């Protein structure tokens, strides 16, 4: 599978959960309760649903595994790495036993429905970060027993930022397993836009806002220093937010140097700026960024940090249809500012490295 001779990995697609099927993987009390028909996860926020707007024709349609394979054949995608849809609100689950049960159920359902369906699918498992010990156990089970390549963390919703010390055991286990972590946006409450109308700017700003906060916590709390085998991807926010971080983090650190008596924050080398530190970890293969095809800033970010972090992400079937995805891929292929090496990196090589994908047999 290729377009214009370039093989393609979709680094961020989505499953549209069949809630009735998924419910059957939950413990019996949930099934018998009758309360969870039609939905297991809480809603993303009040912003997605309390407005009327027109979508791209065919967007957000219910697509199953067969529908995904048909999409890949039509668009020319070799493999797809899939994320949850309902699970983007997983950070809003506050009942710990429910978080543990629904993560296990979702992972079992996805493994049966997608991973066993075709080797062209991979996926990011859910883990109950609400209970870090259980999150470690579920990560281990998902990767070593079910065949997931890593885990997904929502960028927003949890009680603390993603690099809170409470969560360090999760990063330690990912470091040990050598699996990836995909940080994914979707829930936009609490970002200063709760009363902003219309919805379009909320969609445009919510993803990068959430990712910048998540990225800041992970970078400044030295997660990449503590766990050098980690690979963390920041998905569905475009690439421009990274340029903002490169510039603003430098100024912030130069003017507000943190007192660090316990050596818990990031470890800069002599004369190194925060932007240099980020570039160093990009080069080491620890930082990845999902990108779309129509981003005018893409080649500028390639100039700023190199081509190693960026991975094409379709977001299918959320906001796009087949033709939209074809157009975005063609935009990358036809981008005269990108070299052939850049295009192969963005469309295939980087996703293969980040997700640890093995060649198809």
C-alpha positions as CSV (number, residue, x, y, z in Angstrom):
1,X,0.0,0.0,0.0
2,X,1.4,3.4,-1.0
3,X,0.6,6.8,-2.5
4,X,3.0,8.1,-5.1
5,X,5.4,5.4,-4.2
6,X,5.5,6.3,-0.5
7,X,4.1,3.8,2.0
8,X,1.9,5.3,4.7
9,X,1.2,4.6,8.3
10,X,-1.8,6.4,9.9
11,X,-0.4,7.4,13.2
12,X,-3.6,8.4,14.8
13,X,-7.0,7.0,13.8
14,X,-10.0,6.3,16.0
15,X,-12.3,3.4,16.7
16,X,-16.0,4.3,17.1
17,X,-16.9,2.0,20.0
18,X,-19.9,-0.3,19.7
19,X,-21.2,0.3,23.2
20,X,-23.4,-2.7,23.4
21,X,-20.6,-5.0,22.3
22,X,-18.1,-3.3,24.7
23,X,-20.5,-3.6,27.6
24,X,-20.3,-7.4,27.3
25,X,-16.7,-7.2,28.3
26,X,-17.5,-5.5,31.6
27,X,-18.0,-7.4,34.9
28,X,-21.5,-8.8,35.3
29,X,-22.8,-6.2,37.8
30,X,-22.4,-3.5,35.2
31,X,-24.3,-5.5,32.6
32,X,-27.1,-6.4,34.9
33,X,-27.4,-2.8,36.2
34,X,-29.0,-1.6,32.9
35,X,-27.4,1.8,33.4
36,X,-24.6,1.5,30.8
37,X,-26.5,0.8,27.6
38,X,-25.4,3.2,24.9
39,X,-22.4,4.6,26.6
40,X,-19.7,3.6,29.2
41,X,-17.5,6.7,29.4
42,X,-18.6,10.2,30.5
43,X,-19.1,12.8,27.8
44,X,-16.0,14.7,26.7
45,X,-17.4,18.1,27.9
46,X,-20.4,20.3,27.6
47,X,-18.9,22.1,24.6
48,X,-19.0,19.3,22.0
49,X,-22.7,18.7,22.2
50,X,-24.4,22.0,23.1
51,X,-24.1,23.6,19.7
52,X,-25.2,23.1,16.1
53,X,-22.6,23.1,13.4
54,X,-22.1,21.4,10.0
55,X,-19.6,18.6,9.7
56,X,-17.6,17.3,6.7
57,X,-20.0,14.9,4.9
58,X,-19.4,11.4,6.4
59,X,-17.5,12.5,9.4
60,X,-18.1,10.8,12.8
61,X,-19.9,7.9,11.1
62,X,-20.0,4.6,12.8
63,X,-17.1,2.6,11.3
64,X,-16.2,-0.9,12.4
65,X,-13.0,-3.0,11.7
66,X,-14.2,-3.8,8.1
67,X,-15.0,-0.2,7.5
68,X,-11.5,0.8,8.6
69,X,-9.9,-1.8,6.2
70,X,-12.0,-0.4,3.4
71,X,-10.9,3.1,4.2
72,X,-7.3,2.0,4.3
73,X,-7.6,0.3,0.9
74,X,-9.2,3.3,-0.7
75,X,-6.8,5.9,0.7
76,X,-3.7,3.9,0.3
77,X,-2.7,3.3,4.0
78,X,-0.6,0.3,4.8
79,X,-1.2,0.2,8.6
80,X,-3.2,2.2,11.1
81,X,-2.7,2.8,14.8
82,X,-6.0,3.4,16.5
83,X,-7.1,5.3,19.6
84,X,-10.3,5.2,21.6
85,X,-13.1,7.7,21.0
86,X,-15.0,7.4,24.2
87,X,-11.7,6.9,26.1
88,X,-10.6,10.5,25.3
89,X,-12.8,11.3,28.3
90,X,-11.2,8.7,30.5
91,X,-9.6,11.4,32.7
92,X,-13.1,12.4,33.8
93,X,-13.7,9.0,35.4
94,X,-13.4,9.6,39.1
95,X,-14.5,6.2,40.5
96,X,-11.4,4.2,40.7
97,X,-12.9,0.7,40.5
98,X,-14.9,1.8,37.4
99,X,-11.7,3.2,35.8
100,X,-9.9,-0.2,36.4
101,X,-12.9,-2.2,35.1
102,X,-13.6,-0.1,32.0
103,X,-9.9,0.0,31.0
104,X,-9.7,-3.8,31.1
105,X,-12.9,-4.2,29.2
106,X,-11.9,-1.7,26.5
107,X,-8.6,-3.4,26.0
108,X,-10.1,-6.9,25.8
109,X,-12.7,-5.6,23.4
110,X,-10.2,-3.9,21.1
111,X,-7.8,-6.9,21.1
112,X,-10.7,-9.2,20.1
113,X,-12.3,-6.8,17.6
114,X,-9.2,-5.2,15.9
115,X,-5.9,-6.8,16.8
116,X,-7.1,-10.3,16.0
117,X,-8.9,-9.0,12.9
118,X,-5.8,-7.9,11.0
119,X,-2.1,-7.3,11.5
120,X,-2.6,-4.0,9.7
121,X,-4.1,-2.7,13.0
122,X,-2.3,-1.6,16.1
123,X,-3.7,0.2,19.1
124,X,-3.0,2.2,22.2
125,X,-4.5,0.6,25.4
126,X,-6.3,2.5,28.1
127,X,-4.9,2.4,31.6
128,X,-6.5,3.6,34.9
129,X,-4.2,6.4,35.8
130,X,-6.6,7.2,38.6
131,X,-5.0,4.2,40.4
132,X,-1.3,4.2,39.4
133,X,-0.6,0.7,40.7
134,X,-3.4,-0.7,38.7
135,X,-2.3,1.4,35.7
136,X,1.1,-0.3,35.8
137,X,-0.5,-3.8,35.9
138,X,-2.9,-3.0,33.1
139,X,-0.1,-1.6,30.9
140,X,1.9,-4.7,31.5
141,X,-1.0,-7.0,30.6
142,X,-2.0,-5.0,27.5
143,X,1.5,-5.0,26.1
144,X,2.8,-8.4,27.1
145,X,-0.5,-10.5,26.8
146,X,-2.8,-8.6,24.5
147,X,-0.3,-7.3,22.0
148,X,-0.8,-3.5,22.2
149,X,2.2,-1.4,21.3
150,X,1.6,1.1,24.0
151,X,-0.9,3.1,26.0
152,X,-3.0,6.3,25.6
153,X,-3.2,9.1,28.2
154,X,-5.8,11.9,27.8
155,X,-4.0,15.3,27.8
156,X,-6.7,16.7,30.1
157,X,-9.1,15.5,32.8
158,X,-6.9,13.9,35.5
159,X,-6.6,15.6,38.8
160,X,-2.9,16.4,38.3
161,X,-0.7,17.2,35.4
162,X,0.6,14.2,33.6
163,X,4.1,14.4,35.1
164,X,2.8,14.5,38.7
165,X,5.1,12.4,40.9
166,X,2.2,10.1,41.6
167,X,2.3,8.9,38.0
168,X,6.1,8.2,37.8
169,X,5.6,4.5,38.3
170,X,3.6,4.4,35.1
171,X,6.5,6.0,33.2
172,X,8.9,3.6,34.9
173,X,7.0,0.6,33.6
174,X,6.7,2.0,30.1
175,X,10.4,2.6,30.2
176,X,11.0,-1.0,31.3
177,X,8.6,-2.5,28.7
178,X,9.9,-0.3,25.9
179,X,6.3,0.6,24.9
180,X,5.1,4.0,23.7
181,X,2.8,6.5,25.4
182,X,0.4,8.5,23.2
183,X,-1.0,11.7,24.8
184,X,-4.2,12.6,23.1
185,X,-6.5,15.6,23.4
186,X,-10.3,15.8,23.1
187,X,-11.8,17.1,26.3
188,X,-11.7,20.9,26.3
189,X,-13.3,21.9,29.6
190,X,-11.4,23.9,32.1
191,X,-9.1,25.5,29.5
192,X,-10.6,29.0,29.8
193,X,-13.1,28.5,27.0
194,X,-16.1,27.0,28.9
195,X,-18.3,29.9,27.8
196,X,-16.8,30.7,24.4
197,X,-19.0,30.5,21.3
198,X,-19.2,29.5,18.6
199,X,-17.6,26.0,18.8
200,X,-15.0,26.3,15.9
201,X,-12.3,28.1,17.9
202,X,-12.8,25.7,20.9
203,X,-11.9,22.9,18.5
204,X,-9.0,24.8,17.1
205,X,-7.5,25.8,20.4
206,X,-8.5,23.0,22.8
207,X,-6.1,20.3,21.4
208,X,-3.0,22.5,21.4
209,X,-3.8,24.1,24.8
210,X,-4.1,20.7,26.4
211,X,-1.0,19.4,24.7
212,X,1.1,22.4,25.7
213,X,0.3,21.9,29.3
214,X,0.9,18.1,29.2
215,X,4.2,18.7,27.3
216,X,5.3,21.4,29.8
217,X,4.8,19.0,32.7
218,X,6.6,16.2,31.1
219,X,9.5,18.3,29.9
220,X,10.1,20.4,33.0
221,X,9.7,17.6,35.4
222,X,12.5,15.7,33.7
223,X,10.5,12.6,32.7
224,X,12.8,12.0,29.7
225,X,15.8,12.2,31.9
226,X,14.5,9.8,34.5
227,X,13.2,7.3,32.0
228,X,15.5,7.4,28.9
229,X,13.8,4.5,27.1
230,X,10.5,6.4,27.0
231,X,8.8,7.4,23.7
232,X,6.0,9.9,24.2
233,X,3.8,11.2,21.3
234,X,1.6,14.3,21.5
235,X,-1.3,13.7,19.2
236,X,-4.1,15.6,17.3
237,X,-2.9,19.2,18.0
238,X,-1.0,20.0,14.8
239,X,2.6,21.2,15.0
240,X,2.4,24.9,15.6
241,X,2.1,24.6,19.4
242,X,5.6,23.1,19.5
243,X,7.1,26.3,18.1
244,X,5.3,28.2,20.8
245,X,6.8,25.9,23.4
246,X,10.3,26.2,22.0
247,X,10.2,30.0,22.2
248,X,8.2,30.5,25.4
249,X,9.9,27.8,27.5
250,X,13.3,29.4,26.8
251,X,12.2,32.8,28.0
252,X,10.3,31.3,31.0
253,X,13.3,29.4,32.2
254,X,15.8,32.2,31.6
255,X,13.7,34.6,33.7
256,X,12.3,32.1,36.3
257,X,15.1,29.6,37.2
258,X,13.5,27.0,39.4
259,X,15.0,26.2,42.9
260,X,15.5,22.4,42.7
261,X,17.1,21.1,45.9
262,X,15.9,17.5,45.3
263,X,17.0,17.4,41.7
264,X,13.5,16.5,40.5
265,X,13.2,18.7,37.5
266,X,14.9,18.6,34.1
267,X,18.6,18.2,33.7
268,X,20.1,20.8,31.3
269,X,23.6,20.5,30.0
270,X,26.0,23.4,30.4
271,X,24.9,26.3,28.3
272,X,21.8,24.4,27.1
273,X,18.5,26.2,26.6
274,X,15.1,24.5,27.0
275,X,14.7,24.4,23.2
276,X,18.1,22.7,22.9
277,X,17.0,20.2,25.5
278,X,13.8,19.5,23.6
279,X,15.8,19.1,20.3
280,X,18.2,16.7,22.1
281,X,15.3,14.4,23.2
282,X,13.7,14.6,19.7
283,X,17.0,13.5,18.2
284,X,17.2,10.7,20.8
285,X,13.8,9.4,19.6
286,X,11.8,10.2,22.8
287,X,9.5,13.0,21.6
288,X,7.0,12.6,18.8
289,X,4.2,14.9,17.4
290,X,1.2,14.0,15.3
291,X,0.6,16.2,12.3
292,X,-2.0,16.8,9.6
293,X,-1.4,17.3,5.9
294,X,-2.4,20.9,5.4
295,X,-0.2,22.5,8.0
296,X,1.7,25.4,6.6
297,X,4.1,25.4,9.6
298,X,5.2,21.8,9.1
299,X,8.4,22.6,7.1
300,X,9.3,25.4,9.6
301,X,9.1,22.9,12.5
302,X,11.2,20.4,10.5
303,X,13.8,23.2,10.1
304,X,13.5,23.9,13.9
305,X,13.8,20.4,15.3
306,X,14.4,18.0,12.3
307,X,12.0,15.6,10.7
308,X,12.2,12.8,13.3
309,X,9.2,13.6,15.5
310,X,6.4,14.2,13.1
311,X,3.8,11.5,12.2
312,X,0.9,11.8,9.7
313,X,-2.4,11.4,11.5
314,X,-5.7,11.1,9.7
315,X,-8.1,11.4,12.7
316,X,-10.5,9.2,10.7
317,X,-13.4,9.0,11.1
318,X,-13.8,11.9,13.5
319,X,-13.6,15.1,11.5
320,X,-12.7,13.8,8.0
321,X,-13.8,11.5,5.2
322,X,-11.9,9.5,2.6
323,X,-11.4,12.4,0.2
324,X,-10.3,14.8,3.0
325,X,-7.6,12.3,4.0
326,X,-6.4,11.8,0.5
327,X,-6.1,15.5,0.1
328,X,-4.0,15.8,3.3
329,X,-1.7,13.1,2.3
330,X,-1.2,14.7,-1.2
331,X,-0.5,18.0,0.5
332,X,2.5,16.4,2.3
333,X,3.7,14.6,-0.9
334,X,3.4,17.7,-3.0
335,X,5.0,20.0,-0.3
336,X,8.0,21.5,-2.2
337,X,9.5,22.6,1.1
338,X,9.9,19.0,2.3
339,X,12.6,16.7,1.0
340,X,11.9,13.2,0.0
341,X,13.5,12.0,3.2
342,X,11.2,14.4,5.2
343,X,8.1,13.0,3.4
344,X,9.0,9.4,4.1
345,X,9.7,10.2,7.7
346,X,6.4,11.9,8.2
347,X,4.3,9.4,6.3
348,X,5.9,6.2,7.5
349,X,9.3,6.0,9.2
350,X,8.5,8.0,12.4
351,X,5.3,6.2,13.1
352,X,7.1,2.9,12.6
353,X,9.7,3.9,15.2
354,X,7.4,5.5,17.7
355,X,4.9,2.6,17.8
356,X,7.6,-0.1,17.5
357,X,5.9,-1.6,14.5
358,X,7.3,-4.7,12.9
359,X,7.2,-5.2,9.1
360,X,4.1,-6.9,7.9
361,X,4.6,-10.6,7.2
